[in-house]
Amino acid sequence: MMVWAVPLKLVVAALLGGILGLERESKHKPLGLKTCIVISVASCLLTIVSIEVSVSHYTNTLIRVDPMRLAAQIVSGVGFIGAGVILQKNDAISGLTTAAIVWAASGLGIAVGAGFYYESVLGVLLIFLGVKVIPFIMKKIGPDALREQGIKIILYDVESADLIQPIVEEIRQLNIRTKQVKLSGTETGHRIDLHCMISETGDYVFAIYDKVIKIPGVKRAQIEEL
């Protein structure tokens, strides 16, 4: 291997991993620029080592080395890191895209380490297209469901169970689509948890809160974006 080949591969892996990391960093995700660069460069380095060890023993008929065996273990190992950023909060799962991008960063490092520069660059472009450009286009021209935002509305201290259904109906009249209703409470007070969808072009969360808190029977409310 030429002297400049290894540094070139590591630099390309760092750049491609950095591109993926910047996309996550711009959204303030826990795994961003530094993580993707480290994973991509490390994956590239381990792939280079795996290939070089295989080549060095190629002429030895007593030793058979699979150049991609170590790379396969990289993919499995990075999966544990990705699993660590998948969270479940308020009945909603988040972090799947970040986990997938971290996994993709390792794949890009492996591809660059194996010498597939063109394929790696094309892979980054397609990933970026799928994560940033296509969702933006679909929100503009796609189905209405793609232009909705999830929110959770929590109503506390509802005095009477007879008020629950009228309150929920009032909320639905605010162009809020309810996906799930959860009720809990005691004889002295009730709690209503609503998993809802609102149009991104419609009212913002603070405007919805102002309307919900004025509904008769609502004493205390909380609204969260999902």
PyMOL commands that set and color helices and strands:
alter all, ss='L'
color gray80, all
select helices_A, chain A and resi 5-25+33-56+69-83+96-113+117-141+144-147+161-172+205-212
alter helices_A, ss='H'
color red, helices_A
select strands_A, chain A and resi 87-89+92-94+148-158+177-185+190-199+220-225
alter strands_A, ss='S'
color yellow, strands_A
deselect
rebuild
show_as cartoon
